Amino acid sequence: MAIDTWTLVKNMARNLSNMCFALALSIALLMKLFAIQDELVWLAVFSVFVSAILTNLMWIRSMGIAGISGLSIVYIKLGSGSLPGTILTVLTTLLLVTAVLLAIYADLSYPSKNIQGDEKQHEI
């Protein structure tokens, strides 16, 4: 039984999307090491978690972008006071956007390979 190439690409995109969510969550938790306020760290973690859930459970995958609003609040609250926090927030945001775009890509449907009027399949 041969696996279709499109199915393989689709599964790889979905796995890569989930890996990006995991990396974004790890980077959000990494903020605790740089003396960033706990409230901002947990807001970043919550934003990534909500984004992952929305992207994986909703019919419209782009709903996962909603997590960026929480990360933008973290970015604004950090201001220019914490360079590591700002860098980690930007990295988390980039990973979040990449994860959502990969999930959308995995759900795209390509046209079937069947040729119209293929007589071999419809022979009697």
ABEGO torsion letter per residue (X at the ends): XBBBAAAAAAAAAAAAAAAAAAAAAAAAAAAAAAGBBAAAAAAAAAAAAAAAAAAAABABAAAAAAAAAAAAAAAAAAEAABAAAAAAAAAAAAAAAAAAAAAAAAABBBBBABBBGBAAAABX
